[in-house]
Amino acid sequence: MRRSCPPHALAAVLWLLALVAAPAVAQEAHPEAYPARTIRLIVPSSAGGTTDVVARALAQALGARMNANVVVEQRIGGSTNIGMNYVAKAAPDGYTLLVVTDTLTSNASTFRDPGYDPVTSFAPITMLARASGALAVRRDLGVATMDEFVALARRKGRDLTVASTGVGTVSHLTGIMFQQRMGLPAWTDVPYSGSAKAVTDLLGGHVDAMFSMVVPLVPHVAGGVKG
């Protein structure tokens, strides 16, 4: 949904995707010997989501460029904390990498102890991609503009169900920020372990709306959702 959307709402859904490496210590192997075995890209969210899509494209490109076997491995749960802790505790040898979104830093604020330090537990490699966010609603919700969605949210309150990609994730926090800035009553947040299942339930009419990166939504905009 794009019409009648205030600038601050647009700014709230511009999200950054970054790639960070597992080891906080420099790789000890000799450069000419690397890679001597499979490199794993750990994705702490579910298959089919934006992070997963980007990670699989990266794995293919890295594999071809480095003449190496690069695989993507999902380790989901805990609002991405499970996967991030797995990588933080991995051997600092350059063979376990992490592909992650803003939850790398936001979880340090939303969880008392996420189990890792976003500054010292990882060594950043590079920004990998930028992805815009969107608000999508099920097609039969009866709204076609942002103003109509705001009016509906004000009217329905807790009866409005809004999917997120997990408690404390950017998807969830964006919804809360949107509520506050629009002066809306709290709706019912429905957390998922990633965007793929959330989009499936949105298409099936099990939830009313969803704040998400655009990648998992685009194939369905002409079908069961309005974005």
N, C-alpha and C positions, 0 to 999 in steps of 0.2 A: 504494500500500500504506500503510495508516494504522495498523493495529493494532500494539500493542507497540512503537511508535516512541518512543524517549526524547526528552525535551524538547530536548536539544542537537542532535539530528538534525533536528528540525523547524526549529530556529532556523537551521540551516545552509542550508536551502533556501528561505528567504524572500529574494527578490531584488527589487532596485529598478530601475525603468526610468525613465530621465531623458531629456529633450530638451535638446540644446545647439545653439546657433547656430554657424554657420561663422565669422563674423568676430570677431576679438579686438578690432577697432577698431569704434567706433560707426558705424552706417550714415551715409554722407555725403549720400545723396540727400535731397531735401526730403520730409517726411512726406506732404504732399498728393500727391506724384508717385508714391508707392509703394503698390502694386506696378505697375510699368509693363510688366512682362514676366513670363514664367513663373518661378515659384518651384519649386526642386527640393528634395525631401526625400531626402537620401542615406541609404540603409540599408546598413550594412557587412556584413550577413549575408544568407543566402539567402531567397528568396521562400517564403512560407507559414509562416515562423516567427513567434514572438510580436512581435518588433520590426517585422517587415513588416506584420503585421495591424494593429498600433497605428498605424503610419505611414500606412497607407492610409485608416484611419478619420479620422486627423488631416487628411490631404490633402483629403478630401471636405468636412470641416467648415470648414477654413480657406478653401477655394475658394469655398464658399457665403457665408461671412461677409465675405470681403474682395473678393468679385466678381472673383476672379483664377483663373488657371490654375495649379494646384498639382499636381505630378507626383511619383511615388515612383520612385527610381532605385536599383537594386542595384549596389553595387561591393564585391564579396566577395573574401575571401582574406586570408591572413596573420593569422588569428584576429581579424579586423575591422580590422587595422592599415591595410590598403590603402584602405578607404573613409574612415577617419579622417584619414589623411594627405592624401587627395584634398581633403577639406573644409578641413583646416588650411591648405592652400596656395591655396584658392580666393580670388577677389577679395572684399574685405570690404565687400560691397554689399547684404547681406541677402537675396540670391537663391539662396544655397546653404546649406541647413540640414542638420544631422546628427541622426538619431534613433539613439540608442545605449544600450546597457546598461552594466553595471558594468565591462565591459572597457575603458572610457575610462580608468579609474584602475588596474585590475588589470594591464593590459598594461605600464604604466610600471614595474611591479615584476617581471613575469615575462619581459620582454624587455630585453636590455641597452640597445638603442636602438630604441624603437618608431617613431621618426621625428617625434614630436610631443611637446609638453609638455601634460599634461592640465589644467594651471592657466592657462598663458599662451597656448596655441594656440587656445583657444575662449572664447567668452563665453556662459555659461549663461543660458537663458531661463526654464525652469520644469521642475519635476517633472511628468511627463506621466501616468504610471500606475504602479501597483504590481501585481506579478504573483507569485503563489506558485509554488513549485517542487514537483516530485514525483519519486519513483522509480517507474518503470514497468518491467514485465518482460513478455516474450512469454508468451502465455497458456498454452503447453504446457511452461513451465519447471518446473512442479511445486511452486511455492511460492505461498502465499496470505497470509502475514503477514511483518512485518519480521523477526521472530525466525527464520522459516524461510529468508528470504533471507540473513541473516547466517550461518546454519549452512551453507547451500549455498556461499556465498562462501568460507568457511573451508575447506570440503572441496575445492572445485574449484581455488582459487588462479588460476593463469594460464590455466586452461582456461575460466574465466568471461569472456565478452566483454561489455564495457560501453561503449555509445556515448556520445560527448560532442559538443558543438557546436564543438569545436576545441581544440587545445592551448593551455592558459593561460586559457581562458574560464571563466566561473563554473560552467558545467556540469562541466567537467573538474576544477576546483579543489574543487567540492563533493564529487565522488567521492573525491578524495584525502583530504579532511578526514574523510569518512565512514569510509574505510578506517582511518585513524589512530586515530580515536576509538573505533572498535569493535575495534581490535587485529587487523585482518584482513590476510592476505597480499595482495600486489599482484595485481590481476587484469589482463587485457589491455584497455587503453584503445583504442577505435576512434574516432579523431577525424573529424568531418565539417565541412563549411564552414557548416553551419547545422542547424537542427532538422528541417526538412522531409524531407531525404534520410535522416537518422538514424531518424526515425519510420517511414518507408517500409521501411527494412531491419529495424527491430524487428518490424513487422507481418509481414514476410516470413520471419522466423525466422533472419535472417543474423547478428543479434547477440542477446545474452541479455537485456540490461537497458539502461536509460538514465536518467540524471538530466537533467531538463528542466523548463522552465516548463510550466505546466499547459495553456496555450492550445492548442498543437499536439497534445496528448494526448487531450483531452476527447472529440473526435468518435470516437475509436477505442477507448475504454475498454470499450465493450460488444462490441467485435469481437475484434481480435487481440492486445490488450495488457491487462495487469492493472495498475491504478494504486493 
